[in-house]
Amino acid sequence: MNLKLWLDTVTTAFIVVGGFLALLQLRQTPKQRVRESALQMLHSFQTPEFLTAVNIVFDLREGLTKEDLEQRLGEKLTYHWLSEQVERRERLSRAEPSFRQHRVWSP
């Protein structure tokens, strides 16, 4: 095999591998975009109160009754009224998810 043929073969192999890697990167782009959007949304929620609430929830063990939960949290249970209002509203009228409400919407 002469040098020119060998170099042509190597060049073609690099082009094929480069094309494969480009396609792989294009497949990963939507996943990466969704991940970045979720992280940006999470950053907007990161207030001290939100982080405190997340830590409280993660420190709870599973299977607590309402009484156990109230006893364990005590003063930390500040959004109890709001959760009761949301539950009452959901019982009165089931909200239709926005993806169903706006399924015919187009830009």
Secondary structure as GFF3:
##gff-version 3
##sequence-region A 1 107
A	DSSP	alpha_helix	3	45	.	.	.	ID=ss1
A	DSSP	alpha_helix	48	59	.	.	.	ID=ss2
A	DSSP	alpha_helix	66	73	.	.	.	ID=ss3
A	DSSP	three_ten_helix	74	76	.	.	.	ID=ss4
A	DSSP	alpha_helix	80	92	.	.	.	ID=ss5
A	DSSP	alpha_helix	98	101	.	.	.	ID=ss6
###
